[in-house]
Amino acid sequence: METDRMIMEAREYVKDRLKSEPSGHDWWHIYRVAEWAKRLAEQEGANPVVCELAALFHDLADEKIVASKEEGMAAISSWLTEHGADAALVDHVLEIIGTMSYGGGGGRPMSTLEGRVVQDADRLDAIGAIGIARTFAFGGSRGRLMYDPAEPPRTSMTQEEYRSRQGTTVNHFYEKLLKLKDLMNTPAAQREAAARHAFMEQFLAQFQREWPGEEAPRKGRN
C-alpha cells in the first residue's frame, strides 16, 4: 500500500476510535498533534511519514484510553503491518510511541529526531489555551476536584505515583504543564512553547486572584 493511502486510512481509523473520547484525548487532539508533527518534521528535516504515523497512533497505546499499553502497542503494530508498513517503519513508530509519555518527568529521552519531533508536537497541545481546556476536560472526566488550597502540588513523583494519585486539576499545571516549556526538543517548539507557557502563567495568576471570592481591586481606587 502506498504511503499516502496508509496515512489517510490511519487518520480515518484513529478518528473513528477517538471521535467521542471526552477526556481531551479525542480526535481533534490527535489532529493538532499530527499537524504540528508535520510542521516540525519539515523544519527539522525529520521523516514526515514516521512523524505523522506516530502522532496519529500515539494515544491508542495510552493507558488513559486503552486497557494496557502492551495491548495498545500490539494493536498498532498489527494495524500497520496489515496496511503495508515494513518492519523498520513499524519498529520506529512503536519506539516513539513507547517512549513519548511524560510519566512524571522521569522518562528516557527520545533516541531519534522523529521521536523528538512527535514528543514536542504532543507537548505543545498540552499547554497554552488548548492545554488549559484539555486539562479541565480531563479532570472532569476523572472526577477530580478543580482546586483545593489545602493540597499542595507534588514537587516530584515516580511514574507510578504520577499515574495513581488523583490530585487536583490546578495542581496538574504545577506538577507537569509548567515544566514542559523547558523540555521541548526542537527550536520551533521551544519558541511556540514560550508563548503558550506565558499564557498559562497569566491564567493561573488570574485564577488565584479570583479564587477567594473577593472583588478585584480597580485602578484609581483608594
C-alpha positions as CSV (number, residue, x, y, z in Angstrom):
1,M,0.0,0.0,0.0
2,E,1.3,3.4,-0.9
3,T,2.2,5.7,2.0
4,D,-0.3,8.4,1.3
5,R,-3.2,5.9,1.3
6,M,-1.9,4.3,4.5
7,I,-1.8,7.7,6.3
8,M,-5.3,8.5,5.0
9,E,-6.7,5.2,6.3
10,A,-4.8,5.7,9.6
11,R,-6.5,9.1,10.1
12,E,-9.9,7.6,9.5
13,Y,-9.2,4.6,11.8
14,V,-8.0,6.8,14.7
15,K,-10.8,9.4,14.1
16,D,-13.4,6.6,14.4
17,R,-11.7,5.3,17.6
18,L,-11.4,8.6,19.4
19,K,-14.2,10.9,18.0
20,S,-16.3,10.6,21.2
21,E,-13.5,10.5,23.7
22,P,-14.4,13.1,26.5
23,S,-11.0,13.4,28.3
24,G,-9.3,15.8,25.9
25,H,-7.5,12.9,24.2
26,D,-10.0,13.0,21.3
27,W,-9.6,13.1,17.6
28,W,-9.1,16.8,17.5
29,H,-6.2,16.5,19.9
30,I,-4.7,13.9,17.5
31,Y,-5.3,16.1,14.5
32,R,-3.5,19.0,16.1
33,V,-0.6,16.9,17.2
34,A,-0.3,15.4,13.7
35,E,-0.3,18.9,12.1
36,W,2.4,20.1,14.4
37,A,4.4,17.0,13.9
38,K,4.3,17.5,10.1
39,R,5.3,21.2,10.5
40,L,8.2,20.4,12.9
41,A,9.3,17.5,10.7
42,E,9.6,19.8,7.7
43,Q,11.6,22.4,9.7
44,E,13.9,19.9,11.3
45,G,14.4,17.5,8.4
46,A,12.8,14.6,10.0
47,N,11.0,11.7,8.2
48,P,7.4,13.1,7.8
49,V,5.8,9.6,7.4
50,V,7.2,8.3,10.6
51,C,6.3,11.5,12.4
52,E,2.7,11.6,11.2
53,L,2.0,7.9,11.8
54,A,3.4,8.1,15.3
55,A,1.4,11.3,16.0
56,L,-1.8,9.7,14.7
57,F,-1.5,6.5,16.8
58,H,0.2,7.7,20.0
59,D,-2.8,7.8,22.2
60,L,-4.0,4.4,21.2
61,A,-1.3,2.9,23.5
62,D,-2.0,5.3,26.4
63,E,-3.5,3.6,29.5
64,K,-5.8,6.6,29.9
65,I,-7.5,5.4,26.7
66,V,-6.9,1.6,26.4
67,A,-6.8,-1.2,28.8
68,S,-3.0,-1.5,28.8
69,K,0.0,-0.1,27.0
70,E,1.0,-3.5,25.8
71,E,-2.4,-4.2,24.3
72,G,-2.4,-0.9,22.6
73,M,1.1,-1.3,21.1
74,A,0.2,-4.8,19.8
75,A,-2.9,-3.4,18.1
76,I,-1.0,-0.6,16.5
77,S,1.7,-3.0,15.3
78,S,-0.9,-5.3,13.8
79,W,-2.7,-2.4,12.0
80,L,0.5,-1.0,10.5
81,T,1.6,-4.4,9.3
82,E,-1.7,-5.3,7.8
83,H,-1.7,-1.9,5.9
84,G,1.7,-2.5,4.3
85,A,4.2,-0.9,6.7
86,D,7.6,-2.6,6.6
87,A,9.2,-3.9,9.8
88,A,11.6,-0.9,10.1
89,L,8.7,1.6,9.9
90,V,6.6,-0.4,12.4
91,D,9.5,-0.6,14.9
92,H,10.3,3.1,14.6
93,V,6.7,4.2,15.1
94,L,6.3,1.9,18.1
95,E,9.6,3.0,19.6
96,I,8.4,6.6,19.5
97,I,5.0,5.8,21.0
98,G,6.5,3.7,23.7
99,T,8.9,6.5,24.8
100,M,7.0,9.7,24.4
101,S,4.9,9.7,27.6
102,Y,5.7,12.3,30.3
103,G,5.3,9.7,33.1
104,G,6.1,12.0,36.0
105,G,9.0,13.6,34.1
106,G,11.4,10.7,34.5
107,G,11.1,9.1,31.1
108,R,14.1,8.3,29.0
109,P,15.0,10.8,26.2
110,M,14.0,10.1,22.6
111,S,16.6,8.4,20.6
112,T,15.6,9.7,17.1
113,L,14.9,13.1,15.6
114,E,11.4,11.8,14.6
115,G,10.7,10.9,18.2
116,R,11.8,14.4,19.4
117,V,9.5,16.0,16.9
118,V,6.4,14.0,17.8
119,Q,7.1,14.4,21.5
120,D,7.3,18.2,21.0
121,A,4.0,18.2,19.0
122,D,2.2,16.3,21.7
123,R,3.6,18.5,24.5
124,L,2.6,21.7,22.6
125,D,-1.0,20.6,22.7
126,A,-0.8,20.1,26.5
127,I,0.0,23.8,27.1
128,G,-1.5,27.2,26.2
129,A,-5.2,27.9,25.8
130,I,-5.8,24.4,24.3
131,G,-3.8,22.9,27.1
132,I,-5.9,24.7,29.8
133,A,-9.1,23.5,28.2
134,R,-7.9,19.9,27.9
135,T,-6.6,19.8,31.4
136,F,-10.0,20.8,32.9
137,A,-11.8,18.4,30.5
138,F,-9.6,15.5,31.7
139,G,-10.0,16.4,35.3
140,G,-13.8,16.5,34.9
141,S,-13.8,13.1,33.1
142,R,-11.9,11.6,36.1
143,G,-14.0,13.3,38.8
144,R,-11.1,15.4,40.1
145,L,-11.5,18.5,42.2
146,M,-10.8,21.6,40.3
147,Y,-8.7,23.1,43.2
148,D,-8.1,22.7,46.9
149,P,-5.8,25.3,48.5
150,A,-5.0,22.8,51.3
151,E,-3.5,20.3,48.9
152,P,-0.1,21.5,47.6
153,P,1.3,20.3,44.3
154,R,3.7,17.4,44.3
155,T,7.3,18.5,43.8
156,S,8.5,15.1,42.5
157,M,6.9,11.8,41.7
158,T,7.6,8.4,40.3
159,Q,5.7,7.2,37.2
160,E,3.5,5.1,39.4
161,E,2.7,8.0,41.6
162,Y,2.0,10.2,38.6
163,R,-0.5,7.7,37.3
164,S,-2.2,6.6,40.5
165,R,-2.7,9.7,42.7
166,Q,-5.8,11.7,42.0
167,G,-4.7,15.2,42.8
168,T,-6.5,18.4,41.6
169,T,-6.7,19.9,38.2
170,V,-4.9,23.2,39.1
171,N,-2.1,21.2,40.7
172,H,-1.5,19.5,37.4
173,F,-0.3,22.8,36.0
174,Y,2.5,22.9,38.6
175,E,3.2,19.2,38.6
176,K,3.6,18.9,34.8
177,L,2.4,21.6,32.4
178,L,4.6,24.4,33.5
179,K,7.6,22.2,33.2
180,L,7.0,21.3,29.6
181,K,8.5,24.6,28.1
182,D,11.9,23.6,29.3
183,L,11.6,20.0,28.0
184,M,11.0,20.9,24.3
185,N,13.5,19.3,22.0
186,T,13.3,21.5,18.8
187,P,13.9,25.2,18.3
188,A,10.5,25.8,16.7
189,A,8.7,24.0,19.5
190,Q,10.7,26.0,22.1
191,R,9.5,29.2,20.5
192,E,5.9,28.2,20.4
193,A,6.1,26.8,23.9
194,A,7.3,30.1,25.4
195,A,4.2,31.9,24.2
196,R,1.9,29.2,25.5
197,H,3.7,29.0,28.8
198,A,3.2,32.7,29.3
199,F,-0.5,32.4,28.7
200,M,-0.8,29.6,31.3
201,E,1.0,31.7,33.8
202,Q,-1.4,34.6,33.1
203,F,-4.4,32.3,33.5
204,L,-3.1,30.9,36.8
205,A,-2.4,34.3,38.2
206,Q,-6.0,35.4,37.3
207,F,-7.4,32.2,38.8
208,Q,-5.6,32.9,42.1
209,R,-6.9,36.4,42.1
210,E,-10.5,35.3,41.7
211,W,-10.4,32.2,43.9
212,P,-11.0,33.9,47.3
213,G,-14.3,35.3,46.0
214,E,-13.3,38.9,46.7
215,E,-13.8,41.9,44.5
216,A,-10.7,42.6,42.3
217,P,-9.0,45.9,43.0
218,R,-9.7,48.6,40.4
219,K,-7.3,51.2,39.0
220,G,-7.7,54.5,40.7
221,R,-9.5,53.1,43.8
222,N,-8.1,54.4,47.1
